[in-house]
Amino acid sequence: MSEKKIPYKIYLTENELPGAWYNMRADMKEKPAPLLNPGTGKPLTEEELSPVFCDELIRQELDNDTPYVEIPEEIRDFYKMYRPSPL
């Protein structure tokens, strides 16, 4: 009897690359605690995150409601160029 092998490499064609990132928090019944400013102990604001993240990443980081975030076409093009290795 031969054992069934589980593949350790998954190859995706360009058409199979993901078109959106999954935001797990949108489906969580209990939302995680907000990110806190270590200096004040209060939830971080968009303004406080702006030195670290661009505006779009701030929006995604603070979003608890949107289940799927569309991957911009420019980023998908980079995935096609720089992801020759299996996922």
PyMOL Python script that loads the backbone (N, CA, C, O; Angstrom):
from pymol import cmd

cmd.read_pdbstr("""\
ATOM      1  N   MET A   1       0.839  -1.179   0.000  1.00  0.00           N
ATOM      2  CA  MET A   1       0.000   0.000   0.000  1.00  0.00           C
ATOM      3  C   MET A   1       0.888   1.248   0.000  1.00  0.00           C
ATOM      4  O   MET A   1       1.755   1.390   0.862  1.00  0.00           O
ATOM      5  N   SER A   2       0.681   2.126  -0.937  1.00  0.00           N
ATOM      6  CA  SER A   2       1.502   3.334  -1.010  1.00  0.00           C
ATOM      7  C   SER A   2       0.852   4.451  -0.192  1.00  0.00           C
ATOM      8  O   SER A   2      -0.369   4.607  -0.154  1.00  0.00           O
ATOM      9  N   GLU A   3       1.717   5.208   0.450  1.00  0.00           N
ATOM     10  CA  GLU A   3       1.218   6.336   1.240  1.00  0.00           C
ATOM     11  C   GLU A   3       0.879   7.493   0.318  1.00  0.00           C
ATOM     12  O   GLU A   3       1.566   7.739  -0.674  1.00  0.00           O
ATOM     13  N   LYS A   4      -0.161   8.180   0.648  1.00  0.00           N
ATOM     14  CA  LYS A   4      -0.534   9.365  -0.116  1.00  0.00           C
ATOM     15  C   LYS A   4       0.365  10.513   0.330  1.00  0.00           C
ATOM     16  O   LYS A   4       0.417  10.850   1.513  1.00  0.00           O
ATOM     17  N   LYS A   5       1.072  11.108  -0.629  1.00  0.00           N
ATOM     18  CA  LYS A   5       1.991  12.190  -0.286  1.00  0.00           C
ATOM     19  C   LYS A   5       1.274  13.534  -0.375  1.00  0.00           C
ATOM     20  O   LYS A   5       0.493  13.792  -1.290  1.00  0.00           O
ATOM     21  N   ILE A   6       1.564  14.356   0.584  1.00  0.00           N
ATOM     22  CA  ILE A   6       1.018  15.707   0.595  1.00  0.00           C
ATOM     23  C   ILE A   6       2.018  16.602  -0.128  1.00  0.00           C
ATOM     24  O   ILE A   6       3.198  16.616   0.223  1.00  0.00           O
ATOM     25  N   PRO A   7       1.570  17.340  -1.123  1.00  0.00           N
ATOM     26  CA  PRO A   7       2.529  18.187  -1.852  1.00  0.00           C
ATOM     27  C   PRO A   7       3.074  19.290  -0.953  1.00  0.00           C
ATOM     28  O   PRO A   7       2.335  19.906  -0.186  1.00  0.00           O
ATOM     29  N   TYR A   8       4.360  19.525  -1.058  1.00  0.00           N
ATOM     30  CA  TYR A   8       4.958  20.591  -0.269  1.00  0.00           C
ATOM     31  C   TYR A   8       5.216  21.828  -1.116  1.00  0.00           C
ATOM     32  O   TYR A   8       5.683  22.850  -0.613  1.00  0.00           O
ATOM     33  N   LYS A   9       4.910  21.729  -2.399  1.00  0.00           N
ATOM     34  CA  LYS A   9       5.029  22.876  -3.294  1.00  0.00           C
ATOM     35  C   LYS A   9       3.715  23.045  -4.033  1.00  0.00           C
ATOM     36  O   LYS A   9       3.123  22.075  -4.507  1.00  0.00           O
ATOM     37  N   ILE A  10       3.280  24.259  -4.123  1.00  0.00           N
ATOM     38  CA  ILE A  10       2.058  24.553  -4.867  1.00  0.00           C
ATOM     39  C   ILE A  10       2.424  25.569  -5.940  1.00  0.00           C
ATOM     40  O   ILE A  10       2.894  26.667  -5.641  1.00  0.00           O
ATOM     41  N   TYR A  11       2.205  25.193  -7.171  1.00  0.00           N
ATOM     42  CA  TYR A  11       2.502  26.082  -8.289  1.00  0.00           C
ATOM     43  C   TYR A  11       1.216  26.743  -8.757  1.00  0.00           C
ATOM     44  O   TYR A  11       0.201  26.076  -8.961  1.00  0.00           O
ATOM     45  N   LEU A  12       1.267  28.053  -8.925  1.00  0.00           N
ATOM     46  CA  LEU A  12       0.112  28.793  -9.417  1.00  0.00           C
ATOM     47  C   LEU A  12       0.455  29.419 -10.760  1.00  0.00           C
ATOM     48  O   LEU A  12       1.560  29.923 -10.963  1.00  0.00           O
ATOM     49  N   THR A  13      -0.496  29.381 -11.661  1.00  0.00           N
ATOM     50  CA  THR A  13      -0.313  30.114 -12.908  1.00  0.00           C
ATOM     51  C   THR A  13      -0.564  31.589 -12.619  1.00  0.00           C
ATOM     52  O   THR A  13      -1.059  31.943 -11.549  1.00  0.00           O
ATOM     53  N   GLU A  14      -0.224  32.444 -13.572  1.00  0.00           N
ATOM     54  CA  GLU A  14      -0.456  33.877 -13.366  1.00  0.00           C
ATOM     55  C   GLU A  14      -1.930  34.172 -13.120  1.00  0.00           C
ATOM     56  O   GLU A  14      -2.263  35.067 -12.343  1.00  0.00           O
ATOM     57  N   ASN A  15      -2.804  33.435 -13.768  1.00  0.00           N
ATOM     58  CA  ASN A  15      -4.244  33.654 -13.590  1.00  0.00           C
ATOM     59  C   ASN A  15      -4.737  33.210 -12.218  1.00  0.00           C
ATOM     60  O   ASN A  15      -5.799  33.641 -11.769  1.00  0.00           O
ATOM     61  N   GLU A  16      -3.973  32.356 -11.555  1.00  0.00           N
ATOM     62  CA  GLU A  16      -4.380  31.848 -10.244  1.00  0.00           C
ATOM     63  C   GLU A  16      -3.828  32.673  -9.082  1.00  0.00           C
ATOM     64  O   GLU A  16      -4.199  32.444  -7.930  1.00  0.00           O
ATOM     65  N   LEU A  17      -2.947  33.627  -9.374  1.00  0.00           N
ATOM     66  CA  LEU A  17      -2.416  34.460  -8.297  1.00  0.00           C
ATOM     67  C   LEU A  17      -3.565  35.199  -7.619  1.00  0.00           C
ATOM     68  O   LEU A  17      -4.523  35.589  -8.286  1.00  0.00           O
ATOM     69  N   PRO A  18      -3.485  35.396  -6.318  1.00  0.00           N
ATOM     70  CA  PRO A  18      -4.585  36.054  -5.615  1.00  0.00           C
ATOM     71  C   PRO A  18      -4.824  37.470  -6.119  1.00  0.00           C
ATOM     72  O   PRO A  18      -3.888  38.174  -6.498  1.00  0.00           O
ATOM     73  N   GLY A  19      -6.078  37.873  -6.117  1.00  0.00           N
ATOM     74  CA  GLY A  19      -6.452  39.218  -6.531  1.00  0.00           C
ATOM     75  C   GLY A  19      -6.785  40.101  -5.344  1.00  0.00           C
ATOM     76  O   GLY A  19      -7.019  41.300  -5.494  1.00  0.00           O
ATOM     77  N   ALA A  20      -6.805  39.489  -4.144  1.00  0.00           N
ATOM     78  CA  ALA A  20      -7.138  40.256  -2.941  1.00  0.00           C
ATOM     79  C   ALA A  20      -6.449  39.626  -1.737  1.00  0.00           C
ATOM     80  O   ALA A  20      -6.204  38.421  -1.699  1.00  0.00           O
ATOM     81  N   TRP A  21      -6.147  40.462  -0.764  1.00  0.00           N
ATOM     82  CA  TRP A  21      -5.656  39.981   0.515  1.00  0.00           C
ATOM     83  C   TRP A  21      -6.866  39.774   1.415  1.00  0.00           C
ATOM     84  O   TRP A  21      -7.863  40.488   1.308  1.00  0.00           O
ATOM     85  N   TYR A  22      -6.767  38.797   2.295  1.00  0.00           N
ATOM     86  CA  TYR A  22      -7.864  38.498   3.216  1.00  0.00           C
ATOM     87  C   TYR A  22      -7.615  39.208   4.537  1.00  0.00           C
ATOM     88  O   TYR A  22      -6.550  39.059   5.136  1.00  0.00           O
ATOM     89  N   ASN A  23      -8.585  39.970   4.988  1.00  0.00           N
ATOM     90  CA  ASN A  23      -8.524  40.670   6.265  1.00  0.00           C
ATOM     91  C   ASN A  23      -9.281  39.829   7.291  1.00  0.00           C
ATOM     92  O   ASN A  23     -10.507  39.890   7.375  1.00  0.00           O
ATOM     93  N   MET A  24      -8.556  39.066   8.049  1.00  0.00           N
ATOM     94  CA  MET A  24      -9.134  38.139   9.016  1.00  0.00           C
ATOM     95  C   MET A  24      -9.996  38.842  10.068  1.00  0.00           C
ATOM     96  O   MET A  24     -10.981  38.280  10.546  1.00  0.00           O
ATOM     97  N   ARG A  25      -9.625  40.055  10.419  1.00  0.00           N
ATOM     98  CA  ARG A  25     -10.369  40.772  11.467  1.00  0.00           C
ATOM     99  C   ARG A  25     -11.824  41.010  11.091  1.00  0.00           C
ATOM    100  O   ARG A  25     -12.681  41.107  11.970  1.00  0.00           O
ATOM    101  N   ALA A  26     -12.113  41.104   9.800  1.00  0.00           N
ATOM    102  CA  ALA A  26     -13.497  41.350   9.374  1.00  0.00           C
ATOM    103  C   ALA A  26     -14.415  40.206   9.784  1.00  0.00           C
ATOM    104  O   ALA A  26     -15.606  40.421  10.007  1.00  0.00           O
ATOM    105  N   ASP A  27     -13.878  38.999   9.885  1.00  0.00           N
ATOM    106  CA  ASP A  27     -14.693  37.835  10.228  1.00  0.00           C
ATOM    107  C   ASP A  27     -14.583  37.419  11.693  1.00  0.00           C
ATOM    108  O   ASP A  27     -15.214  36.446  12.105  1.00  0.00           O
ATOM    109  N   MET A  28     -13.806  38.131  12.469  1.00  0.00           N
ATOM    110  CA  MET A  28     -13.645  37.771  13.880  1.00  0.00           C
ATOM    111  C   MET A  28     -14.849  38.258  14.681  1.00  0.00           C
ATOM    112  O   MET A  28     -15.265  39.410  14.555  1.00  0.00           O
ATOM    113  N   LYS A  29     -15.403  37.372  15.502  1.00  0.00           N
ATOM    114  CA  LYS A  29     -16.524  37.771  16.362  1.00  0.00           C
ATOM    115  C   LYS A  29     -16.050  38.752  17.422  1.00  0.00           C
ATOM    116  O   LYS A  29     -16.708  39.754  17.701  1.00  0.00           O
ATOM    117  N   GLU A  30     -14.895  38.447  18.007  1.00  0.00           N
ATOM    118  CA  GLU A  30     -14.286  39.357  18.980  1.00  0.00           C
ATOM    119  C   GLU A  30     -13.135  40.058  18.292  1.00  0.00           C
ATOM    120  O   GLU A  30     -12.153  39.419  17.915  1.00  0.00           O
ATOM    121  N   LYS A  31     -13.241  41.341  18.127  1.00  0.00           N
ATOM    122  CA  LYS A  31     -12.194  42.109  17.451  1.00  0.00           C
ATOM    123  C   LYS A  31     -10.986  42.250  18.373  1.00  0.00           C
ATOM    124  O   LYS A  31     -11.142  42.354  19.590  1.00  0.00           O
ATOM    125  N   PRO A  32      -9.773  42.253  17.796  1.00  0.00           N
ATOM    126  CA  PRO A  32      -8.584  42.446  18.629  1.00  0.00           C
ATOM    127  C   PRO A  32      -8.549  43.865  19.196  1.00  0.00           C
ATOM    128  O   PRO A  32      -9.170  44.785  18.663  1.00  0.00           O
ATOM    129  N   ALA A  33      -7.821  44.009  20.265  1.00  0.00           N
ATOM    130  CA  ALA A  33      -7.666  45.334  20.873  1.00  0.00           C
ATOM    131  C   ALA A  33      -6.975  46.255  19.872  1.00  0.00           C
ATOM    132  O   ALA A  33      -6.163  45.790  19.072  1.00  0.00           O
ATOM    133  N   PRO A  34      -7.277  47.537  19.902  1.00  0.00           N
ATOM    134  CA  PRO A  34      -6.635  48.460  18.958  1.00  0.00           C
ATOM    135  C   PRO A  34      -5.138  48.589  19.239  1.00  0.00           C
ATOM    136  O   PRO A  34      -4.670  48.320  20.346  1.00  0.00           O
ATOM    137  N   LEU A  35      -4.404  49.004  18.213  1.00  0.00           N
ATOM    138  CA  LEU A  35      -2.986  49.300  18.393  1.00  0.00           C
ATOM    139  C   LEU A  35      -2.870  50.506  19.314  1.00  0.00           C
ATOM    140  O   LEU A  35      -3.587  51.493  19.150  1.00  0.00           O
ATOM    141  N   LEU A  36      -1.971  50.423  20.276  1.00  0.00           N
ATOM    142  CA  LEU A  36      -1.839  51.507  21.254  1.00  0.00           C
ATOM    143  C   LEU A  36      -0.561  52.298  21.042  1.00  0.00           C
ATOM    144  O   LEU A  36       0.483  51.751  20.687  1.00  0.00           O
ATOM    145  N   ASN A  37      -0.669  53.586  21.268  1.00  0.00           N
ATOM    146  CA  ASN A  37       0.499  54.453  21.266  1.00  0.00           C
ATOM    147  C   ASN A  37       1.258  54.155  22.559  1.00  0.00           C
ATOM    148  O   ASN A  37       0.700  54.312  23.645  1.00  0.00           O
ATOM    149  N   PRO A  38       2.522  53.728  22.463  1.00  0.00           N
ATOM    150  CA  PRO A  38       3.241  53.377  23.692  1.00  0.00           C
ATOM    151  C   PRO A  38       3.467  54.561  24.624  1.00  0.00           C
ATOM    152  O   PRO A  38       3.653  54.371  25.826  1.00  0.00           O
ATOM    153  N   GLY A  39       3.455  55.770  24.093  1.00  0.00           N
ATOM    154  CA  GLY A  39       3.662  56.960  24.926  1.00  0.00           C
ATOM    155  C   GLY A  39       2.433  57.381  25.694  1.00  0.00           C
ATOM    156  O   GLY A  39       2.531  57.852  26.827  1.00  0.00           O
ATOM    157  N   THR A  40       1.260  57.210  25.074  1.00  0.00           N
ATOM    158  CA  THR A  40       0.024  57.678  25.714  1.00  0.00           C
ATOM    159  C   THR A  40      -0.851  56.542  26.228  1.00  0.00           C
ATOM    160  O   THR A  40      -1.692  56.748  27.103  1.00  0.00           O
ATOM    161  N   GLY A  41      -0.652  55.339  25.684  1.00  0.00           N
ATOM    162  CA  GLY A  41      -1.507  54.211  26.061  1.00  0.00           C
ATOM    163  C   GLY A  41      -2.873  54.256  25.395  1.00  0.00           C
ATOM    164  O   GLY A  41      -3.728  53.417  25.679  1.00  0.00           O
ATOM    165  N   LYS A  42      -3.088  55.228  24.510  1.00  0.00           N
ATOM    166  CA  LYS A  42      -4.371  55.370  23.804  1.00  0.00           C
ATOM    167  C   LYS A  42      -4.263  54.761  22.406  1.00  0.00           C
ATOM    168  O   LYS A  42      -3.160  54.601  21.884  1.00  0.00           O
ATOM    169  N   PRO A  43      -5.415  54.417  21.791  1.00  0.00           N
ATOM    170  CA  PRO A  43      -5.374  53.854  20.436  1.00  0.00           C
ATOM    171  C   PRO A  43      -4.671  54.800  19.455  1.00  0.00           C
ATOM    172  O   PRO A  43      -4.848  56.017  19.495  1.00  0.00           O
ATOM    173  N   LEU A  44      -3.873  54.197  18.579  1.00  0.00           N
ATOM    174  CA  LEU A  44      -3.151  54.972  17.574  1.00  0.00           C
ATOM    175  C   LEU A  44      -4.107  55.607  16.579  1.00  0.00           C
ATOM    176  O   LEU A  44      -5.127  55.021  16.216  1.00  0.00           O
ATOM    177  N   THR A  45      -3.771  56.792  16.151  1.00  0.00           N
ATOM    178  CA  THR A  45      -4.562  57.489  15.136  1.00  0.00           C
ATOM    179  C   THR A  45      -3.861  57.353  13.785  1.00  0.00           C
ATOM    180  O   THR A  45      -2.702  56.945  13.705  1.00  0.00           O
ATOM    181  N   GLU A  46      -4.589  57.703  12.731  1.00  0.00           N
ATOM    182  CA  GLU A  46      -3.995  57.684  11.393  1.00  0.00           C
ATOM    183  C   GLU A  46      -2.770  58.602  11.340  1.00  0.00           C
ATOM    184  O   GLU A  46      -1.762  58.264  10.720  1.00  0.00           O
ATOM    185  N   GLU A  47      -2.863  59.744  11.982  1.00  0.00           N
ATOM    186  CA  GLU A  47      -1.753  60.698  11.977  1.00  0.00           C
ATOM    187  C   GLU A  47      -0.507  60.108  12.640  1.00  0.00           C
ATOM    188  O   GLU A  47       0.611  60.347  12.185  1.00  0.00           O
ATOM    189  N   GLU A  48      -0.699  59.341  13.708  1.00  0.00           N
ATOM    190  CA  GLU A  48       0.446  58.751  14.404  1.00  0.00           C
ATOM    191  C   GLU A  48       1.080  57.620  13.603  1.00  0.00           C
ATOM    192  O   GLU A  48       2.269  57.340  13.759  1.00  0.00           O
ATOM    193  N   LEU A  49       0.301  56.970  12.752  1.00  0.00           N
ATOM    194  CA  LEU A  49       0.840  55.892  11.925  1.00  0.00           C
ATOM    195  C   LEU A  49       1.493  56.404  10.643  1.00  0.00           C
ATOM    196  O   LEU A  49       2.252  55.678  10.001  1.00  0.00           O
ATOM    197  N   SER A  50       1.201  57.643  10.269  1.00  0.00           N
ATOM    198  CA  SER A  50       1.685  58.150   8.978  1.00  0.00           C
ATOM    199  C   SER A  50       3.209  58.199   8.832  1.00  0.00           C
ATOM    200  O   SER A  50       3.684  58.079   7.702  1.00  0.00           O
ATOM    201  N   PRO A  51       4.008  58.365   9.890  1.00  0.00           N
ATOM    202  CA  PRO A  51       5.459  58.293   9.680  1.00  0.00           C
ATOM    203  C   PRO A  51       5.946  56.874   9.351  1.00  0.00           C
ATOM    204  O   PRO A  51       7.042  56.698   8.818  1.00  0.00           O
ATOM    205  N   VAL A  52       5.134  55.877   9.668  1.00  0.00           N
ATOM    206  CA  VAL A  52       5.544  54.488   9.482  1.00  0.00           C
ATOM    207  C   VAL A  52       4.942  53.874   8.220  1.00  0.00           C
ATOM    208  O   VAL A  52       5.627  53.137   7.510  1.00  0.00           O
ATOM    209  N   PHE A  53       3.671  54.164   7.927  1.00  0.00           N
ATOM    210  CA  PHE A  53       2.945  53.550   6.815  1.00  0.00           C
ATOM    211  C   PHE A  53       2.446  54.604   5.833  1.00  0.00           C
ATOM    212  O   PHE A  53       2.229  55.760   6.194  1.00  0.00           O
ATOM    213  N   CYS A  54       2.269  54.176   4.577  1.00  0.00           N
ATOM    214  CA  CYS A  54       1.602  55.052   3.610  1.00  0.00           C
ATOM    215  C   CYS A  54       0.100  55.041   3.920  1.00  0.00           C
ATOM    216  O   CYS A  54      -0.379  54.191   4.670  1.00  0.00           O
ATOM    217  N   ASP A  55      -0.631  55.985   3.340  1.00  0.00           N
ATOM    218  CA  ASP A  55      -2.054  56.159   3.660  1.00  0.00           C
ATOM    219  C   ASP A  55      -2.878  54.897   3.430  1.00  0.00           C
ATOM    220  O   ASP A  55      -3.723  54.554   4.257  1.00  0.00           O
ATOM    221  N   GLU A  56      -2.646  54.208   2.326  1.00  0.00           N
ATOM    222  CA  GLU A  56      -3.427  53.002   2.023  1.00  0.00           C
ATOM    223  C   GLU A  56      -3.171  51.902   3.053  1.00  0.00           C
ATOM    224  O   GLU A  56      -4.105  51.208   3.454  1.00  0.00           O
ATOM    225  N   LEU A  57      -1.937  51.734   3.482  1.00  0.00           N
ATOM    226  CA  LEU A  57      -1.643  50.717   4.496  1.00  0.00           C
ATOM    227  C   LEU A  57      -2.229  51.092   5.852  1.00  0.00           C
ATOM    228  O   LEU A  57      -2.639  50.213   6.610  1.00  0.00           O
ATOM    229  N   ILE A  58      -2.273  52.360   6.160  1.00  0.00           N
ATOM    230  CA  ILE A  58      -2.917  52.799   7.404  1.00  0.00           C
ATOM    231  C   ILE A  58      -4.391  52.421   7.369  1.00  0.00           C
ATOM    232  O   ILE A  58      -4.928  51.894   8.344  1.00  0.00           O
ATOM    233  N   ARG A  59      -5.039  52.692   6.244  1.00  0.00           N
ATOM    234  CA  ARG A  59      -6.463  52.355   6.097  1.00  0.00           C
ATOM    235  C   ARG A  59      -6.676  50.852   6.304  1.00  0.00           C
ATOM    236  O   ARG A  59      -7.609  50.441   6.994  1.00  0.00           O
ATOM    237  N   GLN A  60      -5.811  50.044   5.705  1.00  0.00           N
ATOM    238  CA  GLN A  60      -5.936  48.593   5.845  1.00  0.00           C
ATOM    239  C   GLN A  60      -5.648  48.149   7.278  1.00  0.00           C
ATOM    240  O   GLN A  60      -6.338  47.283   7.816  1.00  0.00           O
ATOM    241  N   GLU A  61      -4.641  48.739   7.883  1.00  0.00           N
ATOM    242  CA  GLU A  61      -4.239  48.352   9.239  1.00  0.00           C
ATOM    243  C   GLU A  61      -5.335  48.631  10.260  1.00  0.00           C
ATOM    244  O   GLU A  61      -5.484  47.881  11.225  1.00  0.00           O
ATOM    245  N   LEU A  62      -6.096  49.688  10.063  1.00  0.00           N
ATOM    246  CA  LEU A  62      -7.136  50.069  11.024  1.00  0.00           C
ATOM    247  C   LEU A  62      -8.522  49.551  10.653  1.00  0.00           C
ATOM    248  O   LEU A  62      -9.483  49.791  11.384  1.00  0.00           O
ATOM    249  N   ASP A  63      -8.641  48.848   9.536  1.00  0.00           N
ATOM    250  CA  ASP A  63      -9.935  48.382   9.025  1.00  0.00           C
ATOM    251  C   ASP A  63     -10.341  47.064   9.691  1.00  0.00           C
ATOM    252  O   ASP A  63      -9.632  46.063   9.583  1.00  0.00           O
ATOM    253  N   ASN A  64     -11.465  47.072  10.366  1.00  0.00           N
ATOM    254  CA  ASN A  64     -11.995  45.858  10.990  1.00  0.00           C
ATOM    255  C   ASN A  64     -13.185  45.284  10.236  1.00  0.00           C
ATOM    256  O   ASN A  64     -13.742  44.274  10.666  1.00  0.00           O
ATOM    257  N   ASP A  65     -13.592  45.891   9.128  1.00  0.00           N
ATOM    258  CA  ASP A  65     -14.851  45.519   8.491  1.00  0.00           C
ATOM    259  C   ASP A  65     -14.742  44.944   7.079  1.00  0.00           C
ATOM    260  O   ASP A  65     -15.602  44.160   6.679  1.00  0.00           O
ATOM    261  N   THR A  66     -13.725  45.303   6.322  1.00  0.00           N
ATOM    262  CA  THR A  66     -13.621  44.875   4.926  1.00  0.00           C
ATOM    263  C   THR A  66     -12.939  43.513   4.849  1.00  0.00           C
ATOM    264  O   THR A  66     -11.764  43.403   5.197  1.00  0.00           O
ATOM    265  N   PRO A  67     -13.655  42.459   4.397  1.00  0.00           N
ATOM    266  CA  PRO A  67     -13.050  41.124   4.393  1.00  0.00           C
ATOM    267  C   PRO A  67     -11.943  40.938   3.355  1.00  0.00           C
ATOM    268  O   PRO A  67     -10.976  40.220   3.611  1.00  0.00           O
ATOM    269  N   TYR A  68     -12.069  41.564   2.206  1.00  0.00           N
ATOM    270  CA  TYR A  68     -11.059  41.395   1.158  1.00  0.00           C
ATOM    271  C   TYR A  68     -10.581  42.758   0.685  1.00  0.00           C
ATOM    272  O   TYR A  68     -11.380  43.649   0.396  1.00  0.00           O
ATOM    273  N   VAL A  69      -9.269  42.905   0.612  1.00  0.00           N
ATOM    274  CA  VAL A  69      -8.648  44.141   0.149  1.00  0.00           C
ATOM    275  C   VAL A  69      -8.021  43.838  -1.205  1.00  0.00           C
ATOM    276  O   VAL A  69      -7.120  43.006  -1.308  1.00  0.00           O
ATOM    277  N   GLU A  70      -8.496  44.511  -2.227  1.00  0.00           N
ATOM    278  CA  GLU A  70      -8.001  44.257  -3.579  1.00  0.00           C
ATOM    279  C   GLU A  70      -6.512  44.583  -3.673  1.00  0.00           C
ATOM    280  O   GLU A  70      -6.061  45.627  -3.202  1.00  0.00           O
ATOM    281  N   ILE A  71      -5.760  43.675  -4.288  1.00  0.00           N
ATOM    282  CA  ILE A  71      -4.336  43.897  -4.503  1.00  0.00           C
ATOM    283  C   ILE A  71      -4.195  44.777  -5.747  1.00  0.00           C
ATOM    284  O   ILE A  71      -4.696  44.417  -6.812  1.00  0.00           O
ATOM    285  N   PRO A  72      -3.525  45.915  -5.628  1.00  0.00           N
ATOM    286  CA  PRO A  72      -3.368  46.789  -6.792  1.00  0.00           C
ATOM    287  C   PRO A  72      -2.656  46.070  -7.946  1.00  0.00           C
ATOM    288  O   PRO A  72      -1.788  45.224  -7.729  1.00  0.00           O
ATOM    289  N   GLU A  73      -3.038  46.421  -9.154  1.00  0.00           N
ATOM    290  CA  GLU A  73      -2.480  45.770 -10.347  1.00  0.00           C
ATOM    291  C   GLU A  73      -0.956  45.888 -10.393  1.00  0.00           C
ATOM    292  O   GLU A  73      -0.276  44.957 -10.825  1.00  0.00           O
ATOM    293  N   GLU A  74      -0.416  47.028  -9.951  1.00  0.00           N
ATOM    294  CA  GLU A  74       1.038  47.208  -9.952  1.00  0.00           C
ATOM    295  C   GLU A  74       1.718  46.166  -9.065  1.00  0.00           C
ATOM    296  O   GLU A  74       2.783  45.651  -9.408  1.00  0.00           O
ATOM    297  N   ILE A  75       1.106  45.860  -7.934  1.00  0.00           N
ATOM    298  CA  ILE A  75       1.660  44.866  -7.015  1.00  0.00           C
ATOM    299  C   ILE A  75       1.516  43.469  -7.608  1.00  0.00           C
ATOM    300  O   ILE A  75       2.432  42.653  -7.502  1.00  0.00           O
ATOM    301  N   ARG A  76       0.387  43.193  -8.223  1.00  0.00           N
ATOM    302  CA  ARG A  76       0.185  41.890  -8.869  1.00  0.00           C
ATOM    303  C   ARG A  76       1.215  41.676  -9.972  1.00  0.00           C
ATOM    304  O   ARG A  76       1.687  40.557 -10.172  1.00  0.00           O
ATOM    305  N   ASP A  77       1.567  42.741 -10.688  1.00  0.00           N
ATOM    306  CA  ASP A  77       2.606  42.628 -11.719  1.00  0.00           C
ATOM    307  C   ASP A  77       3.946  42.247 -11.097  1.00  0.00           C
ATOM    308  O   ASP A  77       4.688  41.448 -11.669  1.00  0.00           O
ATOM    309  N   PHE A  78       4.264  42.813  -9.926  1.00  0.00           N
ATOM    310  CA  PHE A  78       5.496  42.429  -9.242  1.00  0.00           C
ATOM    311  C   PHE A  78       5.437  40.974  -8.786  1.00  0.00           C
ATOM    312  O   PHE A  78       6.438  40.263  -8.867  1.00  0.00           O
ATOM    313  N   TYR A  79       4.291  40.527  -8.313  1.00  0.00           N
ATOM    314  CA  TYR A  79       4.148  39.121  -7.940  1.00  0.00           C
ATOM    315  C   TYR A  79       4.475  38.221  -9.119  1.00  0.00           C
ATOM    316  O   TYR A  79       5.148  37.202  -8.963  1.00  0.00           O
ATOM    317  N   LYS A  80       4.000  38.596 -10.292  1.00  0.00           N
ATOM    318  CA  LYS A  80       4.255  37.786 -11.487  1.00  0.00           C
ATOM    319  C   LYS A  80       5.741  37.760 -11.820  1.00  0.00           C
ATOM    320  O   LYS A  80       6.266  36.728 -12.239  1.00  0.00           O
ATOM    321  N   MET A  81       6.419  38.883 -11.637  1.00  0.00           N
ATOM    322  CA  MET A  81       7.841  38.968 -11.981  1.00  0.00           C
ATOM    323  C   MET A  81       8.733  38.323 -10.924  1.00  0.00           C
ATOM    324  O   MET A  81       9.709  37.654 -11.261  1.00  0.00           O
ATOM    325  N   TYR A  82       8.409  38.516  -9.668  1.00  0.00           N
ATOM    326  CA  TYR A  82       9.327  38.134  -8.601  1.00  0.00           C
ATOM    327  C   TYR A  82       8.849  36.980  -7.745  1.00  0.00           C
ATOM    328  O   TYR A  82       9.367  36.778  -6.647  1.00  0.00           O
ATOM    329  N   ARG A  83       7.894  36.234  -8.207  1.00  0.00           N
ATOM    330  CA  ARG A  83       7.450  35.066  -7.460  1.00  0.00           C
ATOM    331  C   ARG A  83       7.535  33.817  -8.319  1.00  0.00           C
ATOM    332  O   ARG A  83       6.537  33.125  -8.519  1.00  0.00           O
ATOM    333  N   PRO A  84       8.741  33.525  -8.833  1.00  0.00           N
ATOM    334  CA  PRO A  84       8.849  32.296  -9.613  1.00  0.00           C
ATOM    335  C   PRO A  84       8.813  31.060  -8.727  1.00  0.00           C
ATOM    336  O   PRO A  84       8.521  29.961  -9.197  1.00  0.00           O
ATOM    337  N   SER A  85       9.114  31.242  -7.432  1.00  0.00           N
ATOM    338  CA  SER A  85       9.125  30.090  -6.539  1.00  0.00           C
ATOM    339  C   SER A  85       7.702  29.742  -6.126  1.00  0.00           C
ATOM    340  O   SER A  85       6.822  30.602  -6.111  1.00  0.00           O
ATOM    341  N   PRO A  86       7.486  28.477  -5.793  1.00  0.00           N
ATOM    342  CA  PRO A  86       6.139  28.056  -5.390  1.00  0.00           C
ATOM    343  C   PRO A  86       5.724  28.713  -4.085  1.00  0.00           C
ATOM    344  O   PRO A  86       6.557  29.064  -3.250  1.00  0.00           O
ATOM    345  N   LEU A  87       4.427  28.870  -3.930  1.00  0.00           N
ATOM    346  CA  LEU A  87       3.892  29.402  -2.675  1.00  0.00           C
ATOM    347  C   LEU A  87       3.867  28.304  -1.637  1.00  0.00           C
ATOM    348  O   LEU A  87       3.451  28.537  -0.502  1.00  0.00           O
TER     349      LEU A  87
END
""", "prot")
cmd.dss("prot")
cmd.show_as("cartoon", "prot")
cmd.util.cbc("prot")
cmd.orient("prot")
